[in-house]
């Protein structure tokens, strides 16, 4: 199971970026960081497990919100320094309540942006008020 992990090039902090993509339609949902253990846990558990740089701990996507990501396919790039994980996403992937974390489109001149998705959920109802 872990043979391919030896081919990966984790950064100096022992982390690797993971791009999370909707298995059904190819929409990029989010990007998060993984270390070796979170990748091994993801493979073993079948749900995405990430490393939080800000909290300095593991987190299972959906453990608070109930919006889990069931892994369908995992790949790594030609340099071995980035993962692509295709998932079945339950509910919003974004902590702001959108399907994707990439819900803002920037104009070509960089002067404006627009929201490209409908908000699926109110973060205050999912996570409580902070």
PyMOL commands that set and color helices and strands:
alter all, ss='L'
color gray80, all
select helices_A, chain A and resi 4-7+36-45+123-127
alter helices_A, ss='H'
color red, helices_A
select strands_A, chain A and resi 16-22+28-34+49-52+57-60+69-76+82-89+104-106+113-115
alter strands_A, ss='S'
color yellow, strands_A
deselect
rebuild
show_as cartoon
